[in-house]
Amino acid sequence: MKLNKQDIGKDAAPTKSELEVLQVLWKQGPQTVRFVHDVLNGQKAEAIQYTSTLKLMQVMTEKGMLLRDETNMKHIYRPALEEDKTKGAMLERFVDNMYEGSVSNMMMALLGNDKTSREELEKVKALLNKL
């Protein structure tokens, strides 16, 4: 069953591999499978096969996550999902699942983390003061 762009909702969150493909296309714009494959292989310690990237992008097209332009010999893929909406839905699901919907609990966990730098804390403080 082929889904339309509007059929992708909060319940259709991309998998980790699908999100990696979307990240490349959101950053680089419409591209071929070869380009996406090369970028993904440059990011991973273990090489993935071209046919795996091709199949993943074909499945994503069937799911309605990608759009494919077949007018040229090389097919060009572009995201059908908007970056901000997709990330927002994934963040909402994460907060619901991990912090029982509490943004303040999530923020306390993030800000109390040893990885949070003084600079990041200052940026958050400035944002809070602005709000």
C-alpha positions in Angstrom: 0.0 0.0 0.0 1.4 3.4 -1.0 0.9 6.2 1.5 0.5 9.8 0.7 2.5 12.5 2.5 -0.5 13.5 4.6 -0.8 9.9 5.8 2.5 10.1 7.7 1.6 11.2 11.2 3.0 11.1 14.7 2.6 7.3 14.8 4.8 6.8 11.7 8.2 7.9 13.2 11.1 7.0 11.0 13.5 4.2 12.1 17.1 5.1 12.9 18.2 4.1 9.4 15.4 6.0 7.8 16.2 9.1 9.9 19.9 8.9 8.7 18.7 9.0 5.1 16.3 11.9 5.9 19.1 13.8 7.6 21.3 13.6 4.5 18.5 14.8 2.3 17.4 17.6 4.6 20.9 18.9 4.8 22.0 18.3 1.1 18.7 18.6 -0.8 17.5 16.2 -3.4 20.1 13.6 -4.3 20.7 10.2 -5.9 20.9 6.9 -4.0 24.6 6.8 -4.8 25.2 10.2 -3.1 23.2 9.3 0.0 25.0 5.9 0.2 28.4 7.5 0.0 27.5 10.0 2.7 26.1 7.3 5.0 29.2 5.1 4.5 31.4 8.1 5.3 29.6 8.4 8.7 29.8 4.7 9.7 32.6 2.5 10.9 31.2 -0.5 9.1 30.4 -0.2 5.4 26.9 -0.8 4.2 26.0 -2.3 0.8 24.7 0.0 -2.0 21.8 -2.4 -2.5 20.8 -2.0 1.1 20.7 1.8 0.8 18.7 1.5 -2.5 16.2 -0.9 -0.9 15.8 1.3 2.2 15.1 4.4 0.0 12.6 2.4 -2.1 10.7 1.3 1.0 10.8 4.9 2.3 9.3 6.0 -1.0 6.5 3.4 -0.6 5.9 4.6 2.9 5.5 8.2 1.7 8.7 9.5 3.5 10.5 10.2 0.2 9.5 11.4 -3.2 11.3 10.1 -6.3 11.8 12.1 -9.5 12.0 9.5 -12.3 12.2 12.0 -15.2 16.0 11.4 -15.7 18.0 8.3 -16.0 19.3 8.8 -12.4 16.4 8.9 -10.0 16.5 11.8 -7.6 15.0 11.4 -4.1 13.8 14.2 -1.9 12.2 14.1 1.6 8.4 14.2 1.7 8.5 14.8 5.4 9.3 18.3 6.8 12.3 18.3 9.1 10.8 20.4 11.9 7.5 18.6 12.0 9.2 15.2 11.9 11.7 16.1 14.7 8.9 17.7 16.7 6.7 14.6 16.5 9.7 12.4 17.5 10.6 14.7 20.4 7.0 14.7 21.6 6.9 10.9 21.5 10.2 10.8 23.4 9.0 13.1 26.1 5.8 11.1 26.5 7.6 7.8 26.6 10.6 8.7 28.7 9.4 11.5 30.9 5.7 10.8 31.2 5.0 13.9 29.1 6.9 16.2 31.5 9.1 18.7 29.7 10.4 20.0 33.0 11.6 16.5 34.0 13.3 16.1 30.7 15.0 19.6 31.0 16.2 18.8 34.5 17.7 15.5 33.2 19.4 17.3 30.3 20.7 20.3 32.3 21.9 18.1 35.1 23.9 16.0 32.7 27.7 16.2 32.9 27.9 16.7 29.2 26.1 20.1 29.4 28.7 22.8 29.0 28.7 26.2 30.8 28.1 27.8 27.4 25.0 25.7 26.8 23.7 26.5 30.2 24.2 30.3 29.5 22.3 29.9 26.2 19.4 28.2 28.0 19.4 30.9 30.7 19.3 33.6 28.1 16.4 31.9 26.3 14.5 31.5 29.6 15.1 35.2 30.5 13.8 36.1 27.0 10.6 34.1 27.5 
